[in-house]
């Protein structure tokens, strides 16, 4: 799922539907066999509906990119409510820097993962290299909850050289 074709197809899809009112995709990363998302939902029903929509969007993007049809994802997701600023800060770092954790040898310099929403993230300690043009539509929604919008910043901005699961600088 980390191919340029799939990432671009998913970004176009997310840009059109990242904010459904009661459900928002705020951050994401695509890995080779799965995706990590940070979302906001007003309740459990909104979360379920939103995740079904994301699964359908992801399947359409993958199928469109590879000119195929059929299911792409297993019909499941793991949800975890984040309750503290530290949990949210760690989750953002985990999602945006997940590829660094799994493919350390590939990462050199301070580049944002091209298969993540890190290119649109405004909470970096140092500005990572990105290839975003100002005219590019953002595939993620702006967070509305205090925890995801500002609360997590109490524990420090995220350094693009961090490895999730390790200590942050």
HUNOR-V744203 format. One record per backbone hydrogen bond with DSSP energy under -0.5 kcal/mol. CO is the residue of the C=O (numbers start at 1). NH is the residue of the N-H. E is the energy in kcal/mol with one decimal. If there is no record, write none. Layout:
co = [CO;CO]
nh = [NH;NH]
e = [E;E]
//
This chain:
co = [3;4;5;6;7;8;9;10;11;12;13;14;18;18;20;22;23;24;24;25;27;28;29;29;34;36;37;38;38;40;43;44;45;46;47;48;49;50;51;52;53;54;55;56;57;58;59;60;61;62;63;63;64;74;77;81;84;85;86;87;88;89;90;91;92;93;95;97;97;98;99;103;103;104;106;110;113;115;116;117;118;123;126;129;133;145;146;146;147;150;151;152;153;158;159;162;163]
nh = [7;8;9;10;11;12;13;14;15;16;17;18;20;25;22;42;20;26;40;141;38;117;31;36;31;29;39;26;27;24;47;48;49;50;51;52;53;54;55;56;57;58;59;60;61;62;63;64;65;66;67;68;67;76;79;83;88;89;90;91;92;93;94;95;96;97;98;100;101;102;103;106;107;107;108;129;116;30;119;120;121;158;128;112;136;149;150;151;152;153;154;155;156;125;162;164;166]
e = [-2.7;-2.6;-2.1;-2.8;-2.5;-2.2;-2.0;-3.3;-2.5;-1.2;-1.2;-1.3;-0.5;-2.4;-1.6;-2.2;-3.3;-0.7;-2.1;-3.2;-2.8;-2.3;-0.5;-2.5;-3.2;-2.0;-0.5;-2.8;-1.7;-2.6;-2.2;-2.5;-2.5;-2.8;-2.7;-2.0;-2.2;-2.6;-2.7;-2.1;-2.7;-3.0;-2.4;-2.6;-2.5;-2.6;-2.8;-2.8;-2.5;-2.1;-0.6;-2.3;-0.6;-2.2;-0.6;-0.5;-2.2;-2.6;-2.7;-2.2;-2.6;-2.3;-2.5;-2.8;-2.9;-2.1;-0.9;-0.5;-1.2;-1.4;-2.5;-1.6;-0.9;-0.6;-0.6;-2.5;-1.3;-2.9;-0.6;-2.0;-0.8;-2.4;-0.5;-2.3;-2.2;-2.5;-2.5;-3.5;-1.7;-1.5;-1.7;-1.9;-1.9;-2.8;-2.0;-0.5;-2.2]
//
